[in-house]
Amino acid sequence: MVYKIDDSREIIFIELSSIEETTDFFNLKNTIIEKLDESKYDVVVDLKNVNYVDSMCLGVLISIQKKVLEYGGSFVIKTLSADLKKLLQANKVKNILEI
């Protein structure tokens, strides 16, 4: 998995791409939790370069969202491809994550 984090503003902006290796998901989660401890509570995840997410990725995104909401922040997923949006809708993930 390849990701880029920009926390230079009040929000944490995550751009995901190339979700082929799942080993970095937990590193991403831990990095975001560290940022939450630095009082940055709003998270935006950009999936414009992602065509598919597996259950591990979804689990990590849901886990990050839960933690962000515990801190009173907001968690938004943006810029989904049409295929990925259909996949998330079919799995009813859209009801859990703010897209």
N, C-alpha and C positions, 0 to 999 in steps of 0.2 A: 504494500500500500504506500502510496505517496501522498503526503499532505503538507500543506503550508499553513502556518498560523501567523496571523497579524494581530497583535494586541497593542498596537501603538495608540489606539484610541480608547474610548470608554468601553468598547465592545471587543469580544474575541471573535475574529473572523477566521473561519477554517475553510480552506479550499481543498477538497478531496479529489484525487484522480488516481487512476490505475489501482483499483482495489483487487489485486491479484494475490497478494500475500496478506495473510491475516495476523501475522505475528506483531505488527505495529499497532493494532487496535487498542491494546491495553496500554501501550506507551502513550497513545493519543489521549485516552481517558485519564491517565495519571497526570499528563501535562495540563489538561483542562482543569482538573481538580486543583492543581497548584495555582493556576491563574485565578480560580475562584477564591482561593485563600488570599490573593492579592487584591481583593475587592473589585474584580471585574466580573460582573454577574450576567451580562447579556451576551449570548452566543448566537452567531449566524453561521450556518454550515452551507457552503455552496457546492452543489453536486453537478454543476454544468458539464464536467468532464467525466462523469460516471454513467455508465449504461446499465450496470447491474450491481446489486448489493446482496450479499448472502445473509444468513440468519445471524452470524457472528457480528457483522457490521451493524445490522439493525439493533441487536442487543446492546452493543456499545453505545449507539446513538441514543437509545431509550434510557440507558443508564446515565449518560451525560445529561440528558434532559431532566431526569429525575433529580439529579444533584443540583443542577442549575435552579430548578424550581424550589428546592429546599432552601437555597440561598435568597430566594425572592426575586430571581432574575427571569429573563425570558430566553427561550430557545426556539429558533426558527430555521427551517430548511428551505433553501431557495434554489431557483434555477434548475429545476428537474427536467430531464429529457422526457419526451412523451412516453417512451417505453418504460422508463423507471417509474413515472407517475402511475401508469397502468398497473405495474407490478405492485406498487405500494397500496393502491386502491384494492386490488384483488386480494391482497393479504390483510386488508383492513388495518394496515399500519397507519393510514392517513387519519384514522380516528384517535390514534395515540400521539403521534408526532404532529407538531404544527408545521404545515407545509404551505 
